[in-house]
Amino acid sequence: MKSIVVLTGAGISAESGLKTFRDSGGLWEGVDVMEVASVEGWYRDREKVLEFYNVRRVQANKAQPNAAHLALKKLESKYDVQIITQNVDDLHEKAGSANVLHLHGMLREAKSEKDDNHIIDLGDKAINMGDTCPKGGQLRPNVVWFGEMVPNIEPASQIVERADAVIIIGTSLVVYPAAGLIDYAPVNAPVYVIDPSRPAYPGTGHDVTFVEKTASQGTPELVEKLLNS
């Protein structure tokens, strides 16, 4: 069975109603990303950061997978599908995908300030000041912020190295280190980019097919093509 590696970003979750906090009309429109998504922001105002992620956690819990997520699950009927996502929601898991690696952590999880190995599943529950681990460390969202290492980047690169084909959905791949993942794909592995805006492809040497459609439109079409090939 051939291995297909799928790299997903915000574009696939947006169609399930999970827009970024910077989107127009959003609850946190106008908030500086560094205030709520950086190590410095956390130490400056923990309560503000916790409130931001508490709101997002409830939204993510209510969101349901769209046609793109469901199509990727269907692709598993013929291929070994490995999903590497930059998203912190669990929509791929809700769709039933078996192999999902989260580069930037998960909204539904909390971890301790003092112990990175202390991780708990919250569901949609809030994290409040004073919620601590057994070692006394304040709980925080288990997401990767600006200024922090991306611990899953190495296993992600190893997955891409073994790809027979790569599908990129809803991400421009311009933010590093995630943007560098495509460089690990074998040169003979075809690459499919699903995005209505046709982003600039960051890699070199690959046979690239652009599917200029939204995730929920383009992914099912491409999946059917691959299943029938």
Backbone hydrogen bonds, N-H to C=O, Kabsch-Sander energy under -0.5 kcal/mol:
donor,donor_aa,acceptor,acceptor_aa,energy
4,I,2,K,-0.5
4,I,80,D,-2.6
5,V,3,S,-0.5
5,V,165,A,-2.5
6,V,82,Q,-2.8
7,L,5,V,-0.5
7,L,167,I,-3.1
8,T,6,V,-0.6
8,T,84,I,-2.1
9,G,169,I,-1.9
11,G,170,G,-2.6
12,I,9,G,-1.6
13,S,9,G,-0.8
14,A,10,A,-2.2
15,E,11,G,-0.7
16,S,13,S,-2.0
17,G,14,A,-1.7
18,L,13,S,-1.8
19,K,17,G,-1.2
23,D,20,T,-1.8
26,G,23,D,-2.1
29,E,26,G,-1.7
31,V,28,W,-2.2
35,E,32,D,-2.0
36,V,32,D,-0.7
36,V,33,V,-0.8
37,A,33,V,-1.7
39,V,146,F,-1.7
42,W,38,S,-1.9
43,Y,39,V,-2.1
44,R,40,E,-1.6
45,D,41,G,-2.3
49,V,45,D,-1.8
50,L,46,R,-2.8
51,E,47,E,-2.4
52,F,48,K,-2.1
53,Y,49,V,-2.1
54,N,50,L,-2.5
55,V,51,E,-2.0
56,R,52,F,-1.9
57,R,53,Y,-2.4
58,V,54,N,-1.6
59,Q,55,V,-1.9
60,A,56,R,-2.8
61,N,57,R,-2.1
62,K,58,V,-1.5
63,A,59,Q,-1.4
70,L,66,N,-2.2
71,A,67,A,-2.0
72,L,68,A,-1.9
73,K,69,H,-1.5
74,K,70,L,-1.8
75,L,71,A,-1.7
76,E,72,L,-0.6
76,E,73,K,-1.2
77,S,74,K,-1.9
78,K,75,L,-1.6
79,Y,75,L,-2.0
80,D,2,K,-2.7
81,V,79,Y,-1.0
82,Q,4,I,-2.5
82,Q,80,D,-0.5
83,I,81,V,-0.5
83,I,99,N,-2.8
84,I,6,V,-3.4
84,I,82,Q,-0.5
85,T,83,I,-0.5
85,T,101,L,-2.5
86,Q,8,T,-2.6
94,K,90,D,-2.3
95,A,91,L,-1.7
96,G,92,H,-0.5
96,G,93,E,-1.1
97,S,92,H,-2.1
100,V,98,A,-0.6
101,L,83,I,-3.0
102,H,100,V,-0.5
103,L,85,T,-2.6
103,L,101,L,-0.7
104,H,85,T,-0.5
105,G,102,H,-0.5
106,M,142,N,-1.8
107,L,88,V,-3.2
109,E,106,M,-1.3
110,A,120,I,-2.4
111,K,140,R,-2.8
112,S,115,D,-1.0
112,S,118,H,-1.3
113,E,138,Q,-2.0
118,H,115,D,-1.8
119,I,117,N,-1.2
120,I,110,A,-2.4
122,L,108,R,-3.9
122,L,120,I,-0.6
123,G,108,R,-0.9
124,D,122,L,-0.6
125,K,122,L,-1.8
128,N,126,A,-0.5
131,D,128,N,-2.2
132,T,130,G,-0.7
133,C,137,G,-2.1
136,G,133,C,-2.4
139,L,131,D,-3.1
140,R,111,K,-2.7
142,N,106,M,-0.5
142,N,109,E,-2.2
143,V,141,P,-1.7
144,V,104,H,-1.7
145,W,143,V,-0.6
146,F,37,A,-2.7
148,E,145,W,-2.0
153,I,150,V,-1.9
156,A,152,N,-1.9
157,S,153,I,-2.1
158,Q,154,E,-1.9
159,I,155,P,-1.7
160,V,156,A,-2.2
161,E,157,S,-1.8
162,R,158,Q,-0.7
162,R,159,I,-1.0
163,A,160,V,-1.7
164,D,3,S,-2.7
165,A,3,S,-1.1
166,V,190,P,-2.4
167,I,5,V,-2.6
168,I,192,Y,-3.5
169,I,7,L,-3.0
169,I,167,I,-0.5
170,G,194,I,-1.9
176,Y,174,V,-0.6
179,A,175,V,-1.8
180,G,177,P,-1.4
181,L,178,A,-1.8
182,I,179,A,-0.5
183,D,180,G,-1.1
184,Y,181,L,-2.2
185,A,182,I,-1.2
189,A,186,P,-2.0
191,V,207,D,-2.7
192,Y,166,V,-2.8
193,V,209,T,-2.7
194,I,168,I,-3.3
194,I,192,Y,-0.6
195,D,193,V,-0.7
195,D,211,V,-1.9
198,R,195,D,-1.5
208,V,206,H,-0.9
209,T,191,V,-2.9
210,F,208,V,-0.5
211,V,193,V,-3.4
211,V,209,T,-0.5
212,E,210,F,-0.7
213,K,211,V,-2.3
218,G,214,T,-3.4
219,T,215,A,-2.1
221,E,217,Q,-1.0
222,L,218,G,-2.4
223,V,219,T,-2.8
224,E,220,P,-2.2
225,K,221,E,-1.8
226,L,222,L,-2.5
227,L,223,V,-2.7
228,N,224,E,-1.6
229,S,226,L,-0.7
